[in-house]
Amino acid sequence: MAKVLNENRELCEVKCEPYKKMIQEATDREKAVLASIAKDSAGAEYKKLNLCDEMIGVATYYVTINNLTVELVNTKDNEALNTARKMIYKAIIYLEEVVSPTVDVVQTDMEDRLAKIENFDIEKRFYLIRKLGLEIDLLIEAFGENSKWKESFVELNGRFAAVAKNLLDLKQAVKDNFEPSSKNYETSVMYIRLIKKLYDQSATAYRDRYELATHRIDDMRLAIQFLSGLRRVAIALGESEEAEEIKKKGGVWKQKVENDQKKGIAK
């Protein structure tokens, strides 16, 4: 049995080696790009979009290393998974630096930032966001249901939702959403649907974390901010009834946390 296990470990090392090599190559490229940005900030936003994509790839390699370890050695590689989690955060941070981490940002405040990446079209943006979202899902699945990071995944998904929305030129996307003849019609429709889904999920997740785990006022405030951002999208789409329902829900949640404060439950 021990001999078989040792053979499996050796086989695992062999199979993981190409991914470790790709990780090192990607890390070297990241360092080179950051050095070039430090010397000359021109085009830094496009470079950071590429770095985001690079970090998603690195996270994928680490998750793959874990999957091979599970398959061949029947144990998780927690170090690989933790590093993958850090790489996903780095990918999100690069996007935050390009656009904004603000959950309920006013679209007019985004115009200058979005203008700097106008050549990065909506199809590329949507592809990058879906790729990042998929990697987050794969990471959470690899960690498993009882992971110690379970509560922190609420924040991870929340930050992802915010950059997903802020990367989109919502004004133009809404316009294309109502013009079936536009070349960006289908992508705009799907991207907006994704944003609405992500914001609704994050609002619910932060509310649940508040009620079931933390009772932290900050969690409920973030839940309400996600509702506000969701309402902003509904208003942009002319969905007045949905916008009103979201407003009412936000009011109920706000009243809930105010009552909990009076009772000494919220902190």
Secondary structure as GFF3:
##gff-version 3
##sequence-region A 1 267
A	DSSP	alpha_helix	2	39	.	.	.	ID=ss1
A	DSSP	alpha_helix	44	73	.	.	.	ID=ss2
A	DSSP	alpha_helix	78	98	.	.	.	ID=ss3
A	DSSP	three_ten_helix	107	110	.	.	.	ID=ss4
A	DSSP	alpha_helix	111	115	.	.	.	ID=ss5
A	DSSP	alpha_helix	122	143	.	.	.	ID=ss6
A	DSSP	alpha_helix	152	166	.	.	.	ID=ss7
A	DSSP	alpha_helix	170	177	.	.	.	ID=ss8
A	DSSP	alpha_helix	185	209	.	.	.	ID=ss9
A	DSSP	pi_helix	210	214	.	.	.	ID=ss10
A	DSSP	alpha_helix	217	236	.	.	.	ID=ss11
A	DSSP	alpha_helix	240	263	.	.	.	ID=ss12
###
